[in-house]
Amino acid sequence: MAKQEISKTRWQKLRKLVNDIHLWLGLGSGLIVIAVCFSGTVYVFNTELTEKAAPHLYKLQSVADKERIPVDSLLEKVKQETGGTITGVTIPAELNRTYQFNVKKAGEEGPRAGTTYFVNPYTGEITGNSKEKNGTKEFMGTMFSLHRWLLLDKVKKPIINGVENRKLGSWITGFATIIFTLGCITGLIIWFPQKVKFWEQGLKIKWNAGWKRVNHDLHNTLAFYALIFLLLMGLTGPQWSFEWYRTGLQKTLGTYKPADGAKAGERKEGEGKKNAATDTAALAVTQLSVADYIKAADKALPYTGNYVITLPADAAAKTMISKTKLGFFAPAAGDRITMDPATGKIVKLDIFKKKPFNERVAGSIKAIHVGNVYGTFTKILYFLACLIATSLPITGTIIWLNKMKKKKKKEEPVVAFTGKEKVA
């Protein structure tokens, strides 16, 4: 009996300590967590909402009894109409969707430079481009800014001298995410009942109880059901805020590669670009057609899927092809092919499911964080989990306020009523 009492006391002390840590972690990061989780909830369906707002860019009305124009003919047409260099082509497997051509014009530099043109593959008509503005697209951009930088990237004047506002916002959201993750772990410890026989109480909400009990159950029970997704989001998020976290995550997964120095066999920066005119001429002679690339890729990857083809920038570069499957449960990760642009010979074939587990996880970090690991199915799960995460600081604060009121009420002195008091 004595041993049981000691054990119980130790558990109560540990639970009290963890509960205090959980409380102050939540109070310290609550407002930021609400902003980050709410914007994340909305952004889960960014692609679907953006396409819904501009259907002319992505969807075609009628395609019955029509044949697609060869992609190389479309490529030449887009090149002539835009006056730029086509760096990539997206070819969807669905017959009612447009092709996308990434075009970079003279003077545009950087990995995100250029414009995407959407083309009707049956008529060759350019239906629009990525520079078009619409309210939904701008709203989703605001949600992304709130999620990543707390909108600080939109503040022109530096808040702290020597620190870019975008970086400051990224640091704040990064630390808030780490605190939130610790809060999830401490919350799980608190969730475990003191006696095992009461564990079922943490799995259901007692709707017929008072509002305080319902609020308590909403906080505990919903958090438990969403915990695995909250941890996945929380553990992957800070890698976009801190280099040290990203490096640590890569080392943990065993995929870390030092940034300095080029890998053996890789082309050094500037090599092969000494004579741009010669390179362009070489490409015109030796580069295969996009149709040939697809034909070779279909042999290596014999399944229906969407193609993203990155065309070589110069004569020394390779053609990169990515293929992803379709469907409600379709994985976000695709298979990749590196191809010799002159011969169509496959230089490297990366089949995602054949990679070691740690490499598959490392290659899916973004998908794990945003929730499209297995298509629409996991997006729905992440949407619900993010919604729950948004509510946790609110329900948790209400629990704390209720406890404070109860504690204050207990500490108030009891005044005996004698019956002689004067009534005003």
JOGIMO-V203334 format. One record per residue. N is the residue number from 1. SS is DSSP state (h for helix, s for strand, l for the rest). BURIAL is I if it has 16 or more other ideal C-beta (glycine too) atoms within 10 Angstrom, else O. D_FIRST is the distance of its C-alpha to the first C-alpha in whole Angstrom. Layout:
BEGIN
n=[N/N]
ss=[SS/SS]
burial=[BURIAL/BURIAL]
d_first=[D_FIRST/D_FIRST]
END
This chain:
BEGIN
n=[1/2/3/4/5/6/7/8/9/10/11/12/13/14/15/16/17/18/19/20/21/22/23/24/25/26/27/28/29/30/31/32/33/34/35/36/37/38/39/40/41/42/43/44/45/46/47/48/49/50/51/52/53/54/55/56/57/58/59/60/61/62/63/64/65/66/67/68/69/70/71/72/73/74/75/76/77/78/79/80/81/82/83/84/85/86/87/88/89/90/91/92/93/94/95/96/97/98/99/100/101/102/103/104/105/106/107/108/109/110/111/112/113/114/115/116/117/118/119/120/121/122/123/124/125/126/127/128/129/130/131/132/133/134/135/136/137/138/139/140/141/142/143/144/145/146/147/148/149/150/151/152/153/154/155/156/157/158/159/160/161/162/163/164/165/166/167/168/169/170/171/172/173/174/175/176/177/178/179/180/181/182/183/184/185/186/187/188/189/190/191/192/193/194/195/196/197/198/199/200/201/202/203/204/205/206/207/208/209/210/211/212/213/214/215/216/217/218/219/220/221/222/223/224/225/226/227/228/229/230/231/232/233/234/235/236/237/238/239/240/241/242/243/244/245/246/247/248/249/250/251/252/253/254/255/256/257/258/259/260/261/262/263/264/265/266/267/268/269/270/271/272/273/274/275/276/277/278/279/280/281/282/283/284/285/286/287/288/289/290/291/292/293/294/295/296/297/298/299/300/301/302/303/304/305/306/307/308/309/310/311/312/313/314/315/316/317/318/319/320/321/322/323/324/325/326/327/328/329/330/331/332/333/334/335/336/337/338/339/340/341/342/343/344/345/346/347/348/349/350/351/352/353/354/355/356/357/358/359/360/361/362/363/364/365/366/367/368/369/370/371/372/373/374/375/376/377/378/379/380/381/382/383/384/385/386/387/388/389/390/391/392/393/394/395/396/397/398/399/400/401/402/403/404/405/406/407/408/409/410/411/412/413/414/415/416/417/418/419/420/421/422/423/424]
ss=[l/h/h/h/h/h/h/h/h/h/h/h/h/h/h/h/h/h/h/h/h/h/h/h/h/h/h/h/h/h/h/h/h/h/h/h/h/h/h/h/h/h/h/l/l/h/h/h/h/h/h/h/h/l/h/h/h/h/s/l/l/l/l/l/l/l/l/l/l/l/h/h/h/h/h/h/h/h/h/h/h/h/l/l/s/s/s/s/s/s/s/l/l/l/l/l/s/l/s/s/s/s/s/s/l/l/l/l/l/l/l/l/l/l/s/s/s/s/s/l/l/l/l/l/l/s/s/s/s/l/l/l/l/l/h/h/h/h/h/h/h/h/h/h/h/h/h/h/h/l/l/h/h/h/l/l/l/l/l/s/l/l/s/l/h/h/h/h/h/h/h/h/h/h/h/h/h/h/h/h/h/h/h/h/h/h/h/h/h/h/h/l/l/l/l/h/h/h/h/h/h/h/h/l/l/l/l/l/l/l/h/h/h/h/h/h/h/h/h/h/h/h/h/h/h/h/h/h/h/h/h/h/h/h/h/h/h/h/h/h/l/l/h/h/h/h/h/h/h/h/h/h/h/l/l/l/l/l/l/l/l/l/l/l/l/l/l/l/l/l/l/l/l/l/l/h/h/h/h/h/h/h/h/h/h/h/l/l/l/h/h/h/h/h/h/h/h/h/h/h/l/l/l/l/s/s/s/s/s/s/l/l/l/l/l/l/l/l/s/s/s/s/s/s/s/l/l/l/l/l/l/l/l/l/s/s/s/s/s/l/l/l/l/l/l/s/s/s/s/s/l/h/h/h/l/l/h/h/h/h/h/h/l/l/h/h/h/h/h/h/l/l/l/l/h/h/h/h/h/h/h/h/h/h/h/h/h/h/h/h/h/h/h/h/h/h/h/h/h/h/h/h/h/h/h/h/h/h/h/h/h/l/l/l/l/l/l/l/l/l/l/l/l/l]
burial=[O/O/O/O/O/O/O/O/O/O/O/O/O/O/O/O/O/I/O/O/I/I/I/O/I/I/O/O/I/I/O/I/I/I/I/I/I/I/I/I/I/I/I/I/I/I/O/O/I/I/O/O/O/I/O/O/I/I/O/I/O/O/O/O/O/O/O/O/I/O/I/O/O/I/I/O/I/I/O/O/O/I/O/I/I/I/I/I/I/I/I/I/O/O/O/O/I/I/I/I/I/I/I/I/O/O/O/O/O/O/O/O/O/I/I/O/I/I/I/I/I/O/O/O/O/I/I/I/I/O/O/O/O/O/O/O/I/O/O/I/O/O/I/I/I/I/I/I/I/I/I/I/I/O/O/O/O/O/O/O/O/O/O/O/I/I/O/I/I/I/I/I/I/I/I/I/I/I/I/I/I/O/I/I/O/I/I/O/O/I/I/O/O/O/O/O/O/O/O/O/O/O/O/O/O/O/O/O/O/O/O/O/O/O/I/I/I/I/I/I/I/I/I/I/O/I/I/O/I/I/O/I/I/I/I/I/I/I/I/I/I/I/O/O/I/O/O/O/I/I/O/O/I/O/O/O/O/O/O/O/O/O/O/O/O/O/O/O/O/O/O/I/O/O/O/O/O/O/I/O/O/I/I/O/O/O/I/I/O/I/O/I/I/I/O/I/I/O/O/O/I/O/O/O/I/I/I/I/I/I/I/I/O/I/I/O/I/I/I/I/I/I/I/I/I/O/O/O/O/I/I/I/I/I/I/I/I/O/I/O/I/O/O/I/O/O/O/O/O/O/O/I/O/O/O/O/O/O/O/O/I/I/I/I/I/O/I/I/I/I/I/I/I/I/I/O/O/I/I/O/I/I/I/I/I/I/I/I/I/I/I/I/I/O/I/I/I/I/I/O/O/O/O/O/O/O/O/O/O/O/O/O/O/O/O/O/O/O/O/O/O/O/O/O]
d_first=[0/4/5/5/6/9/10/11/12/14/15/16/18/20/21/22/24/26/26/29/30/31/32/35/36/37/39/40/42/42/46/47/44/46/49/49/47/49/52/50/50/54/55/53/56/59/61/61/62/64/66/66/68/70/71/75/73/71/72/75/77/79/79/80/83/83/83/81/83/83/81/83/86/83/82/86/86/83/84/88/87/84/86/83/81/79/76/74/74/71/72/70/70/70/73/73/72/74/74/73/76/74/77/78/81/83/81/77/75/71/69/69/72/75/75/74/76/76/78/79/80/82/84/84/83/81/79/77/76/72/74/74/72/70/68/65/65/66/62/60/62/60/57/57/58/55/53/54/55/54/58/59/61/63/64/67/66/64/61/60/63/63/60/61/60/59/57/55/54/53/51/49/49/47/45/44/43/41/39/39/38/35/34/34/31/29/29/28/25/25/25/22/20/16/16/18/19/21/23/26/26/27/30/32/34/33/37/37/34/36/37/35/32/35/36/32/32/36/34/31/32/36/35/33/35/38/36/37/41/40/39/42/44/42/42/46/47/47/50/52/52/51/53/50/47/50/51/47/46/49/48/45/47/49/52/53/57/58/61/63/66/68/66/69/71/71/74/74/74/78/79/81/82/85/87/86/89/89/85/86/89/87/85/87/89/86/83/82/82/79/80/80/76/75/77/75/72/72/72/69/67/68/66/67/66/67/69/69/71/72/75/76/77/80/82/79/76/74/74/70/69/66/65/62/61/62/59/56/54/56/55/56/57/60/62/64/68/70/73/77/79/82/81/78/76/73/72/68/66/62/60/57/55/56/55/52/49/48/52/51/49/51/54/52/50/52/52/48/48/51/49/52/51/52/54/54/51/49/51/50/46/46/48/45/43/45/45/41/41/44/42/38/40/41/38/35/38/37/34/34/36/34/31/34/35/32/31/34/34/31/32/36/36/36/40/40/44/46/49/51/51/54/55/57]
END
